[in-house]
Amino acid sequence: MSGEKMIVVTNVFGPLNKGDWELFSRLVQALQERLPAYTLGAIARDKELTESYFPDVQIGEQIGKVTNAGALGRLQIMFYIVISLLSVRLRIFEFLLPVQQRKSLDMLRRASLVVACPGGFLEDSSKSYLTHLVQLIISIWLGKKLVLAPMSVGPISGFFSRSVLKYVLSRCDKIYVRELYSKDFVEGLGLQCVISDDIAFMLINEVDTDLIVEKKWIACTVIEWSFPLSDEKALVRARYIGAMIDSLNYLQEKFGLDVYFIRQVHSDMPAILEVAKGVKGGYRIGDESQDPLGVVSVLRSSCVVVASRFHSYIFSMAARCPGVAISYLPKTTGMLKMYDLDDYCLDIYTLNSRQIIAAVEAVYLNADIYRAKIDEVGARVKVSSSDFINSLSALLEG
């Protein structure tokens, strides 16, 4: 459209994951407040679901998304990826793509600025990360200004995968990372980046914690994880599930409360049900449609949390609910180390129930120290989140 000014956010997982939901919400809110003259567009994994929660944002479908599974689906993904890349040079090819993926290409062409959504999608535990890179490659080939919002980058193994990632990152106008592992990873590729706080931490400054809330739950998130770094995946997974069951049973007996399973990601349900089956006391599984503030409300009503999903730990910090984080990727360890909270972080690969119980009891008994650290985090993120948005404004004006 003639005269239109547009910012497009790529790689949106959104409401499919409550952590990504909060990240995208924060980004949309900040862009609408600070850059109101710009139309917002987004390329999302689930177009219809994202549209239902963000009606003011133009939503297109993730390029390369297919409905078929197995070998046929993989071939179809590759076909869409190749066609979308060819379409950058010869638009006639794009008519071979689904309508909503053509819409995404059109938005990228109209964009004044492309922002890669904050999150943790640039790592190779899932090969879908190559699909995410395609959206960024198209933006680069179209000559767009490109910024990576505060995110985690890596781990990435393999010469080809790392080469493609380096190609993309080297052509970004600015790269923001949210923890030390990612900073080291990007700098190890010979590139520069800026370390900034995960923008979901902004929740810490917005939750009224003066109101006394009755404690009704022991909260937790359980992850269905592939354990890509282990040669004994089934054994390590069984050990993780067993550690969660044993520690929750201990905590139930200690506090006399039911367990609340936060349903942060739909794909976690098999692991949630497996742990729930082993819990001896009462439990409840949260609603999949529960929004991030609903999760914070549950955590305010909880005495402790065992968080296998990182953003559920951020939500617990906002609620000032003491607990421990279980790290399945370096992003968790790296972020908590930045805030001097690494004593409350456990490695999923070596986990046992004794570790969980000891860490929970330590943070619970020293809750005042924990909450003081959370207040320090809250003061810090006000500055870094503002710096990130200011940089987008400067890039557009430049």
Contacts in CASP RR format, 6 or more apart in sequence:
PFRMAT RR
TARGET T0000
AUTHOR 0000-0000-0000
METHOD contacts of the structure
MODEL  1
MSGEKMIVVTNVFGPLNKGDWELFSRLVQALQERLPAYTLGAIARDKELT
ESYFPDVQIGEQIGKVTNAGALGRLQIMFYIVISLLSVRLRIFEFLLPVQ
QRKSLDMLRRASLVVACPGGFLEDSSKSYLTHLVQLIISIWLGKKLVLAP
MSVGPISGFFSRSVLKYVLSRCDKIYVRELYSKDFVEGLGLQCVISDDIA
FMLINEVDTDLIVEKKWIACTVIEWSFPLSDEKALVRARYIGAMIDSLNY
LQEKFGLDVYFIRQVHSDMPAILEVAKGVKGGYRIGDESQDPLGVVSVLR
SSCVVVASRFHSYIFSMAARCPGVAISYLPKTTGMLKMYDLDDYCLDIYT
LNSRQIIAAVEAVYLNADIYRAKIDEVGARVKVSSSDFINSLSALLEG
1 110 0 8 1.000
4 39 0 8 1.000
4 110 0 8 1.000
5 37 0 8 1.000
5 38 0 8 1.000
5 39 0 8 1.000
5 112 0 8 1.000
6 38 0 8 1.000
6 39 0 8 1.000
6 40 0 8 1.000
6 41 0 8 1.000
6 107 0 8 1.000
6 110 0 8 1.000
6 111 0 8 1.000
6 112 0 8 1.000
7 31 0 8 1.000
7 35 0 8 1.000
7 38 0 8 1.000
7 39 0 8 1.000
7 40 0 8 1.000
7 41 0 8 1.000
7 111 0 8 1.000
7 112 0 8 1.000
7 113 0 8 1.000
7 114 0 8 1.000
7 115 0 8 1.000
7 392 0 8 1.000
8 40 0 8 1.000
8 41 0 8 1.000
8 42 0 8 1.000
8 43 0 8 1.000
8 107 0 8 1.000
8 108 0 8 1.000
8 110 0 8 1.000
8 111 0 8 1.000
8 113 0 8 1.000
8 114 0 8 1.000
8 115 0 8 1.000
8 139 0 8 1.000
9 24 0 8 1.000
9 27 0 8 1.000
9 28 0 8 1.000
9 40 0 8 1.000
9 41 0 8 1.000
9 42 0 8 1.000
9 43 0 8 1.000
9 114 0 8 1.000
9 115 0 8 1.000
9 116 0 8 1.000
9 117 0 8 1.000
10 42 0 8 1.000
10 43 0 8 1.000
10 108 0 8 1.000
10 114 0 8 1.000
10 115 0 8 1.000
10 116 0 8 1.000
10 117 0 8 1.000
10 132 0 8 1.000
10 135 0 8 1.000
10 136 0 8 1.000
10 139 0 8 1.000
11 43 0 8 1.000
11 62 0 8 1.000
11 116 0 8 1.000
11 117 0 8 1.000
11 121 0 8 1.000
11 132 0 8 1.000
11 135 0 8 1.000
11 136 0 8 1.000
12 20 0 8 1.000
12 24 0 8 1.000
12 42 0 8 1.000
12 43 0 8 1.000
12 44 0 8 1.000
12 45 0 8 1.000
12 50 0 8 1.000
12 117 0 8 1.000
13 20 0 8 1.000
13 24 0 8 1.000
13 44 0 8 1.000
13 45 0 8 1.000
13 117 0 8 1.000
13 119 0 8 1.000
13 121 0 8 1.000
14 20 0 8 1.000
14 21 0 8 1.000
14 23 0 8 1.000
14 24 0 8 1.000
14 44 0 8 1.000
14 45 0 8 1.000
14 46 0 8 1.000
14 49 0 8 1.000
14 50 0 8 1.000
14 53 0 8 1.000
15 21 0 8 1.000
15 46 0 8 1.000
15 49 0 8 1.000
15 50 0 8 1.000
15 52 0 8 1.000
15 53 0 8 1.000
16 45 0 8 1.000
16 46 0 8 1.000
16 49 0 8 1.000
16 265 0 8 1.000
16 266 0 8 1.000
17 264 0 8 1.000
17 265 0 8 1.000
17 311 0 8 1.000
18 262 0 8 1.000
18 264 0 8 1.000
18 265 0 8 1.000
18 290 0 8 1.000
18 291 0 8 1.000
18 292 0 8 1.000
18 295 0 8 1.000
18 311 0 8 1.000
18 312 0 8 1.000
18 315 0 8 1.000
19 200 0 8 1.000
19 264 0 8 1.000
19 292 0 8 1.000
19 309 0 8 1.000
19 311 0 8 1.000
19 312 0 8 1.000
19 314 0 8 1.000
19 315 0 8 1.000
20 117 0 8 1.000
20 119 0 8 1.000
20 311 0 8 1.000
21 53 0 8 1.000
21 291 0 8 1.000
21 292 0 8 1.000
22 200 0 8 1.000
22 203 0 8 1.000
22 292 0 8 1.000
22 311 0 8 1.000
22 314 0 8 1.000
22 315 0 8 1.000
23 117 0 8 1.000
23 118 0 8 1.000
23 119 0 8 1.000
23 198 0 8 1.000
23 199 0 8 1.000
23 200 0 8 1.000
23 311 0 8 1.000
24 42 0 8 1.000
24 50 0 8 1.000
24 54 0 8 1.000
24 117 0 8 1.000
24 118 0 8 1.000
25 54 0 8 1.000
25 292 0 8 1.000
26 118 0 8 1.000
26 199 0 8 1.000
26 200 0 8 1.000
26 202 0 8 1.000
26 385 0 8 1.000
27 115 0 8 1.000
27 117 0 8 1.000
27 118 0 8 1.000
27 149 0 8 1.000
27 199 0 8 1.000
28 40 0 8 1.000
28 54 0 8 1.000
28 56 0 8 1.000
28 57 0 8 1.000
30 199 0 8 1.000
30 385 0 8 1.000
30 389 0 8 1.000
31 38 0 8 1.000
31 40 0 8 1.000
31 389 0 8 1.000
31 392 0 8 1.000
32 40 0 8 1.000
32 56 0 8 1.000
34 389 0 8 1.000
34 392 0 8 1.000
34 393 0 8 1.000
35 392 0 8 1.000
35 393 0 8 1.000
35 396 0 8 1.000
38 112 0 8 1.000
38 113 0 8 1.000
38 396 0 8 1.000
39 58 0 8 1.000
40 56 0 8 1.000
40 57 0 8 1.000
40 58 0 8 1.000
41 57 0 8 1.000
41 58 0 8 1.000
41 59 0 8 1.000
41 60 0 8 1.000
41 107 0 8 1.000
42 50 0 8 1.000
42 54 0 8 1.000
42 57 0 8 1.000
42 58 0 8 1.000
42 59 0 8 1.000
42 60 0 8 1.000
42 117 0 8 1.000
43 59 0 8 1.000
43 60 0 8 1.000
43 61 0 8 1.000
43 62 0 8 1.000
43 63 0 8 1.000
43 104 0 8 1.000
43 107 0 8 1.000
43 108 0 8 1.000
43 135 0 8 1.000
44 50 0 8 1.000
44 59 0 8 1.000
44 60 0 8 1.000
44 61 0 8 1.000
44 62 0 8 1.000
45 62 0 8 1.000
45 65 0 8 1.000
47 59 0 8 1.000
47 60 0 8 1.000
47 61 0 8 1.000
47 100 0 8 1.000
50 57 0 8 1.000
50 59 0 8 1.000
51 57 0 8 1.000
51 59 0 8 1.000
58 107 0 8 1.000
60 100 0 8 1.000
60 101 0 8 1.000
60 103 0 8 1.000
60 104 0 8 1.000
60 107 0 8 1.000
61 98 0 8 1.000
61 100 0 8 1.000
61 101 0 8 1.000
61 103 0 8 1.000
61 104 0 8 1.000
62 101 0 8 1.000
62 104 0 8 1.000
62 131 0 8 1.000
62 135 0 8 1.000
63 80 0 8 1.000
63 81 0 8 1.000
63 84 0 8 1.000
63 97 0 8 1.000
63 101 0 8 1.000
63 104 0 8 1.000
63 105 0 8 1.000
63 131 0 8 1.000
63 134 0 8 1.000
63 135 0 8 1.000
63 138 0 8 1.000
64 77 0 8 1.000
64 80 0 8 1.000
64 81 0 8 1.000
64 84 0 8 1.000
64 101 0 8 1.000
64 131 0 8 1.000
64 134 0 8 1.000
65 77 0 8 1.000
65 80 0 8 1.000
65 98 0 8 1.000
65 101 0 8 1.000
65 131 0 8 1.000
66 73 0 8 1.000
66 76 0 8 1.000
66 77 0 8 1.000
66 80 0 8 1.000
68 76 0 8 1.000
77 131 0 8 1.000
80 97 0 8 1.000
80 98 0 8 1.000
80 101 0 8 1.000
81 130 0 8 1.000
81 131 0 8 1.000
81 134 0 8 1.000
83 93 0 8 1.000
83 94 0 8 1.000
83 96 0 8 1.000
83 97 0 8 1.000
84 94 0 8 1.000
84 97 0 8 1.000
84 101 0 8 1.000
84 105 0 8 1.000
84 134 0 8 1.000
84 138 0 8 1.000
85 134 0 8 1.000
85 137 0 8 1.000
85 138 0 8 1.000
85 141 0 8 1.000
86 93 0 8 1.000
87 93 0 8 1.000
87 94 0 8 1.000
87 97 0 8 1.000
87 105 0 8 1.000
88 138 0 8 1.000
88 141 0 8 1.000
88 142 0 8 1.000
89 141 0 8 1.000
94 102 0 8 1.000
94 105 0 8 1.000
95 102 0 8 1.000
97 105 0 8 1.000
104 135 0 8 1.000
105 138 0 8 1.000
108 114 0 8 1.000
108 135 0 8 1.000
108 138 0 8 1.000
108 139 0 8 1.000
108 142 0 8 1.000
108 144 0 8 1.000
109 142 0 8 1.000
111 139 0 8 1.000
111 142 0 8 1.000
111 144 0 8 1.000
112 144 0 8 1.000
112 145 0 8 1.000
112 396 0 8 1.000
113 144 0 8 1.000
113 145 0 8 1.000
113 146 0 8 1.000
113 147 0 8 1.000
113 392 0 8 1.000
113 395 0 8 1.000
113 396 0 8 1.000
114 136 0 8 1.000
114 139 0 8 1.000
114 144 0 8 1.000
114 145 0 8 1.000
114 146 0 8 1.000
114 147 0 8 1.000
115 146 0 8 1.000
115 147 0 8 1.000
115 148 0 8 1.000
115 149 0 8 1.000
115 392 0 8 1.000
116 135 0 8 1.000
116 136 0 8 1.000
116 146 0 8 1.000
116 147 0 8 1.000
116 148 0 8 1.000
116 149 0 8 1.000
116 151 0 8 1.000
117 149 0 8 1.000
117 151 0 8 1.000
118 149 0 8 1.000
118 150 0 8 1.000
118 151 0 8 1.000
118 176 0 8 1.000
118 178 0 8 1.000
118 198 0 8 1.000
118 199 0 8 1.000
119 149 0 8 1.000
119 150 0 8 1.000
119 151 0 8 1.000
119 152 0 8 1.000
119 178 0 8 1.000
119 198 0 8 1.000
120 151 0 8 1.000
120 152 0 8 1.000
120 329 0 8 1.000
120 331 0 8 1.000
121 128 0 8 1.000
121 129 0 8 1.000
121 132 0 8 1.000
121 151 0 8 1.000
122 129 0 8 1.000
122 132 0 8 1.000
122 133 0 8 1.000
122 151 0 8 1.000
122 152 0 8 1.000
122 153 0 8 1.000
122 154 0 8 1.000
122 156 0 8 1.000
122 165 0 8 1.000
123 129 0 8 1.000
123 152 0 8 1.000
123 153 0 8 1.000
123 154 0 8 1.000
123 155 0 8 1.000
123 156 0 8 1.000
123 329 0 8 1.000
124 154 0 8 1.000
124 155 0 8 1.000
124 156 0 8 1.000
124 157 0 8 1.000
124 161 0 8 1.000
125 226 0 8 1.000
125 228 0 8 1.000
125 329 0 8 1.000
129 156 0 8 1.000
130 161 0 8 1.000
130 164 0 8 1.000
133 164 0 8 1.000
133 165 0 8 1.000
133 168 0 8 1.000
136 146 0 8 1.000
136 168 0 8 1.000
136 172 0 8 1.000
137 164 0 8 1.000
137 167 0 8 1.000
137 168 0 8 1.000
139 146 0 8 1.000
140 146 0 8 1.000
140 168 0 8 1.000
140 171 0 8 1.000
145 173 0 8 1.000
145 395 0 8 1.000
145 396 0 8 1.000
146 171 0 8 1.000
146 172 0 8 1.000
146 173 0 8 1.000
147 172 0 8 1.000
147 173 0 8 1.000
147 174 0 8 1.000
147 175 0 8 1.000
147 176 0 8 1.000
147 391 0 8 1.000
147 392 0 8 1.000
147 395 0 8 1.000
148 169 0 8 1.000
148 172 0 8 1.000
148 174 0 8 1.000
148 175 0 8 1.000
148 176 0 8 1.000
148 177 0 8 1.000
149 176 0 8 1.000
149 199 0 8 1.000
149 388 0 8 1.000
150 176 0 8 1.000
150 177 0 8 1.000
150 178 0 8 1.000
150 196 0 8 1.000
150 197 0 8 1.000
150 198 0 8 1.000
150 199 0 8 1.000
150 384 0 8 1.000
150 388 0 8 1.000
151 176 0 8 1.000
151 177 0 8 1.000
151 178 0 8 1.000
151 182 0 8 1.000
152 177 0 8 1.000
152 178 0 8 1.000
152 179 0 8 1.000
152 181 0 8 1.000
152 182 0 8 1.000
152 329 0 8 1.000
152 330 0 8 1.000
152 331 0 8 1.000
153 165 0 8 1.000
153 169 0 8 1.000
153 175 0 8 1.000
153 177 0 8 1.000
153 182 0 8 1.000
153 185 0 8 1.000
153 186 0 8 1.000
153 193 0 8 1.000
154 181 0 8 1.000
154 182 0 8 1.000
154 185 0 8 1.000
154 330 0 8 1.000
155 185 0 8 1.000
155 329 0 8 1.000
155 330 0 8 1.000
156 162 0 8 1.000
156 165 0 8 1.000
156 185 0 8 1.000
162 189 0 8 1.000
165 189 0 8 1.000
166 189 0 8 1.000
166 191 0 8 1.000
169 175 0 8 1.000
169 186 0 8 1.000
169 189 0 8 1.000
169 191 0 8 1.000
170 189 0 8 1.000
170 191 0 8 1.000
173 395 0 8 1.000
174 194 0 8 1.000
174 391 0 8 1.000
174 395 0 8 1.000
175 186 0 8 1.000
175 191 0 8 1.000
175 192 0 8 1.000
175 193 0 8 1.000
175 194 0 8 1.000
176 193 0 8 1.000
176 194 0 8 1.000
176 195 0 8 1.000
176 196 0 8 1.000
176 388 0 8 1.000
177 183 0 8 1.000
177 186 0 8 1.000
177 193 0 8 1.000
177 194 0 8 1.000
177 195 0 8 1.000
177 196 0 8 1.000
178 195 0 8 1.000
178 196 0 8 1.000
178 197 0 8 1.000
178 198 0 8 1.000
178 331 0 8 1.000
178 335 0 8 1.000
179 195 0 8 1.000
179 198 0 8 1.000
179 330 0 8 1.000
179 331 0 8 1.000
179 334 0 8 1.000
179 335 0 8 1.000
179 337 0 8 1.000
179 338 0 8 1.000
180 195 0 8 1.000
180 334 0 8 1.000
180 337 0 8 1.000
180 338 0 8 1.000
181 330 0 8 1.000
181 331 0 8 1.000
181 333 0 8 1.000
181 334 0 8 1.000
182 193 0 8 1.000
182 330 0 8 1.000
182 331 0 8 1.000
183 193 0 8 1.000
183 195 0 8 1.000
186 192 0 8 1.000
186 193 0 8 1.000
187 193 0 8 1.000
194 391 0 8 1.000
196 384 0 8 1.000
196 385 0 8 1.000
196 387 0 8 1.000
196 388 0 8 1.000
197 377 0 8 1.000
197 380 0 8 1.000
197 381 0 8 1.000
197 384 0 8 1.000
197 385 0 8 1.000
198 314 0 8 1.000
198 335 0 8 1.000
199 381 0 8 1.000
199 385 0 8 1.000
199 388 0 8 1.000
200 292 0 8 1.000
200 311 0 8 1.000
200 314 0 8 1.000
201 314 0 8 1.000
201 317 0 8 1.000
201 377 0 8 1.000
201 378 0 8 1.000
201 381 0 8 1.000
201 385 0 8 1.000
202 381 0 8 1.000
202 382 0 8 1.000
202 385 0 8 1.000
203 292 0 8 1.000
203 296 0 8 1.000
203 314 0 8 1.000
203 315 0 8 1.000
203 317 0 8 1.000
203 318 0 8 1.000
204 317 0 8 1.000
204 318 0 8 1.000
204 374 0 8 1.000
204 377 0 8 1.000
204 378 0 8 1.000
204 381 0 8 1.000
205 378 0 8 1.000
205 381 0 8 1.000
205 382 0 8 1.000
206 318 0 8 1.000
207 296 0 8 1.000
207 300 0 8 1.000
207 318 0 8 1.000
207 319 0 8 1.000
207 320 0 8 1.000
209 300 0 8 1.000
209 319 0 8 1.000
209 320 0 8 1.000
213 300 0 8 1.000
213 301 0 8 1.000
214 301 0 8 1.000
215 255 0 8 1.000
215 257 0 8 1.000
215 301 0 8 1.000
215 302 0 8 1.000
215 303 0 8 1.000
216 257 0 8 1.000
216 258 0 8 1.000
216 301 0 8 1.000
216 302 0 8 1.000
217 257 0 8 1.000
217 258 0 8 1.000
217 259 0 8 1.000
217 260 0 8 1.000
217 284 0 8 1.000
217 298 0 8 1.000
217 301 0 8 1.000
217 302 0 8 1.000
217 303 0 8 1.000
218 248 0 8 1.000
218 251 0 8 1.000
218 252 0 8 1.000
218 255 0 8 1.000
218 257 0 8 1.000
218 258 0 8 1.000
218 259 0 8 1.000
218 260 0 8 1.000
218 302 0 8 1.000
218 303 0 8 1.000
218 304 0 8 1.000
218 305 0 8 1.000
218 306 0 8 1.000
219 259 0 8 1.000
219 260 0 8 1.000
219 262 0 8 1.000
219 298 0 8 1.000
219 299 0 8 1.000
219 302 0 8 1.000
219 304 0 8 1.000
219 305 0 8 1.000
219 306 0 8 1.000
219 307 0 8 1.000
219 312 0 8 1.000
219 316 0 8 1.000
219 321 0 8 1.000
220 244 0 8 1.000
220 248 0 8 1.000
220 259 0 8 1.000
220 260 0 8 1.000
220 261 0 8 1.000
220 262 0 8 1.000
220 275 0 8 1.000
220 305 0 8 1.000
220 306 0 8 1.000
220 307 0 8 1.000
220 308 0 8 1.000
221 261 0 8 1.000
221 262 0 8 1.000
221 264 0 8 1.000
221 268 0 8 1.000
221 306 0 8 1.000
221 307 0 8 1.000
221 308 0 8 1.000
221 309 0 8 1.000
221 312 0 8 1.000
222 241 0 8 1.000
222 244 0 8 1.000
222 261 0 8 1.000
222 268 0 8 1.000
222 271 0 8 1.000
222 272 0 8 1.000
222 274 0 8 1.000
222 275 0 8 1.000
222 308 0 8 1.000
223 265 0 8 1.000
223 268 0 8 1.000
223 271 0 8 1.000
223 308 0 8 1.000
223 309 0 8 1.000
223 326 0 8 1.000
223 328 0 8 1.000
223 348 0 8 1.000
224 267 0 8 1.000
224 268 0 8 1.000
224 269 0 8 1.000
224 270 0 8 1.000
224 271 0 8 1.000
224 272 0 8 1.000
225 237 0 8 1.000
225 240 0 8 1.000
225 271 0 8 1.000
225 328 0 8 1.000
225 348 0 8 1.000
226 233 0 8 1.000
227 233 0 8 1.000
227 236 0 8 1.000
227 237 0 8 1.000
227 348 0 8 1.000
227 349 0 8 1.000
229 349 0 8 1.000
230 236 0 8 1.000
230 349 0 8 1.000
236 348 0 8 1.000
236 349 0 8 1.000
239 351 0 8 1.000
239 352 0 8 1.000
240 348 0 8 1.000
240 351 0 8 1.000
241 271 0 8 1.000
241 274 0 8 1.000
241 275 0 8 1.000
242 275 0 8 1.000
242 353 0 8 1.000
243 351 0 8 1.000
243 352 0 8 1.000
243 353 0 8 1.000
243 355 0 8 1.000
243 356 0 8 1.000
244 275 0 8 1.000
244 306 0 8 1.000
244 308 0 8 1.000
244 353 0 8 1.000
244 356 0 8 1.000
245 275 0 8 1.000
245 278 0 8 1.000
245 279 0 8 1.000
245 353 0 8 1.000
246 353 0 8 1.000
247 306 0 8 1.000
247 353 0 8 1.000
247 356 0 8 1.000
247 357 0 8 1.000
247 360 0 8 1.000
248 259 0 8 1.000
248 275 0 8 1.000
248 279 0 8 1.000
248 306 0 8 1.000
249 278 0 8 1.000
249 279 0 8 1.000
249 280 0 8 1.000
249 281 0 8 1.000
250 353 0 8 1.000
250 357 0 8 1.000
251 304 0 8 1.000
251 306 0 8 1.000
251 357 0 8 1.000
251 360 0 8 1.000
252 258 0 8 1.000
252 259 0 8 1.000
252 279 0 8 1.000
252 280 0 8 1.000
252 281 0 8 1.000
252 282 0 8 1.000
255 303 0 8 1.000
255 304 0 8 1.000
257 303 0 8 1.000
258 281 0 8 1.000
258 282 0 8 1.000
258 283 0 8 1.000
258 284 0 8 1.000
259 276 0 8 1.000
259 279 0 8 1.000
259 281 0 8 1.000
259 282 0 8 1.000
259 283 0 8 1.000
259 284 0 8 1.000
260 283 0 8 1.000
260 284 0 8 1.000
260 286 0 8 1.000
260 298 0 8 1.000
260 302 0 8 1.000
261 272 0 8 1.000
261 275 0 8 1.000
261 276 0 8 1.000
261 283 0 8 1.000
261 284 0 8 1.000
261 285 0 8 1.000
261 286 0 8 1.000
262 286 0 8 1.000
262 290 0 8 1.000
262 295 0 8 1.000
262 298 0 8 1.000
262 309 0 8 1.000
262 312 0 8 1.000
263 269 0 8 1.000
263 272 0 8 1.000
263 285 0 8 1.000
263 286 0 8 1.000
263 287 0 8 1.000
263 288 0 8 1.000
263 290 0 8 1.000
264 295 0 8 1.000
264 309 0 8 1.000
264 311 0 8 1.000
264 312 0 8 1.000
265 309 0 8 1.000
266 288 0 8 1.000
268 309 0 8 1.000
272 285 0 8 1.000
273 285 0 8 1.000
276 283 0 8 1.000
276 285 0 8 1.000
286 298 0 8 1.000
290 298 0 8 1.000
292 311 0 8 1.000
292 315 0 8 1.000
295 312 0 8 1.000
295 315 0 8 1.000
296 315 0 8 1.000
296 318 0 8 1.000
296 319 0 8 1.000
297 319 0 8 1.000
299 305 0 8 1.000
299 312 0 8 1.000
299 315 0 8 1.000
299 316 0 8 1.000
299 318 0 8 1.000
299 319 0 8 1.000
299 321 0 8 1.000
300 319 0 8 1.000
300 320 0 8 1.000
300 321 0 8 1.000
302 316 0 8 1.000
302 319 0 8 1.000
302 321 0 8 1.000
303 321 0 8 1.000
303 322 0 8 1.000
303 364 0 8 1.000
304 321 0 8 1.000
304 322 0 8 1.000
304 323 0 8 1.000
304 360 0 8 1.000
304 363 0 8 1.000
304 364 0 8 1.000
305 312 0 8 1.000
305 313 0 8 1.000
305 316 0 8 1.000
305 321 0 8 1.000
305 322 0 8 1.000
305 323 0 8 1.000
305 324 0 8 1.000
306 323 0 8 1.000
306 324 0 8 1.000
306 326 0 8 1.000
306 356 0 8 1.000
306 360 0 8 1.000
307 313 0 8 1.000
307 316 0 8 1.000
307 323 0 8 1.000
307 324 0 8 1.000
307 325 0 8 1.000
307 326 0 8 1.000
308 326 0 8 1.000
308 328 0 8 1.000
308 348 0 8 1.000
310 325 0 8 1.000
310 327 0 8 1.000
310 331 0 8 1.000
310 332 0 8 1.000
310 335 0 8 1.000
313 323 0 8 1.000
313 325 0 8 1.000
313 332 0 8 1.000
313 336 0 8 1.000
316 322 0 8 1.000
316 323 0 8 1.000
317 374 0 8 1.000
317 377 0 8 1.000
320 371 0 8 1.000
320 374 0 8 1.000
322 360 0 8 1.000
322 363 0 8 1.000
322 364 0 8 1.000
322 367 0 8 1.000
322 370 0 8 1.000
322 371 0 8 1.000
323 344 0 8 1.000
323 359 0 8 1.000
323 360 0 8 1.000
323 363 0 8 1.000
323 364 0 8 1.000
323 370 0 8 1.000
324 344 0 8 1.000
324 345 0 8 1.000
324 346 0 8 1.000
324 356 0 8 1.000
324 359 0 8 1.000
324 360 0 8 1.000
324 363 0 8 1.000
325 332 0 8 1.000
325 336 0 8 1.000
325 341 0 8 1.000
325 344 0 8 1.000
325 345 0 8 1.000
325 346 0 8 1.000
326 332 0 8 1.000
326 345 0 8 1.000
326 346 0 8 1.000
326 347 0 8 1.000
326 348 0 8 1.000
326 351 0 8 1.000
326 356 0 8 1.000
327 333 0 8 1.000
327 336 0 8 1.000
327 345 0 8 1.000
327 346 0 8 1.000
327 347 0 8 1.000
327 348 0 8 1.000
328 348 0 8 1.000
332 345 0 8 1.000
333 342 0 8 1.000
333 345 0 8 1.000
333 347 0 8 1.000
334 342 0 8 1.000
336 342 0 8 1.000
336 344 0 8 1.000
336 345 0 8 1.000
337 345 0 8 1.000
339 373 0 8 1.000
339 376 0 8 1.000
339 377 0 8 1.000
340 373 0 8 1.000
341 373 0 8 1.000
343 359 0 8 1.000
343 362 0 8 1.000
343 363 0 8 1.000
344 359 0 8 1.000
344 362 0 8 1.000
344 363 0 8 1.000
344 370 0 8 1.000
346 355 0 8 1.000
346 356 0 8 1.000
346 359 0 8 1.000
363 370 0 8 1.000
END
